[in-house]
């Protein structure tokens, strides 16, 4: 029959709490029952997440895992990149020795003479186009574009005054000194598909 009054319930509670104190056997039985209950509850509860330390949180564990994963990925990428360069670097052929000297080619010297003659023989009536047309057969296409910027009225010479002298000579190029009644020129002439052509000059004095 259910207990419906507060006095009845209180009497039942007093009997329950007082039961362990009635005898030593009751006390031992009550202690064993409490220990078994606590152990069972602890067994049923889930354990802590792996990697969570004291005071840690699930979000911190996830962040640590992501950070370590990124670090490993970066390290692997760096190792993969380095492995592509562990071999010897590609060799680049750079000529270190100067071309061997060779006797001066008379055909090249004649081109130099003709070029300086047309460079220096100008008059007040000579137009730039006439002057360039005289130089063109003896000049490389690249250098004729440079000469197009020169005013023939400013050329400080009118004729060759001495013998040509070769400073350097190889199978494909020569540097030749040409004295004039103005400055002495050092003319650079190269061998091309069209023959010897002047590719530049400078003034020695």
Secondary structure, DSSP 8 states (H G I E B T S, - for coil): ----SHHHHHHHHHHHHHHTTS-HHHHHHHHHHHHHHHHHHHHHS----TT--TT--HHHHHHHHHHHHHHHHHHHHHHHHHHTTSS---------S--------HHHHHHHHHHHHHHH---TT--HHHHHHHHHTTB-HHHHHHHTTS-GGG---SSB-S--EEEEE-SSEEEEEE-BSS--EEEEEEEETTEEEEEEEEE--
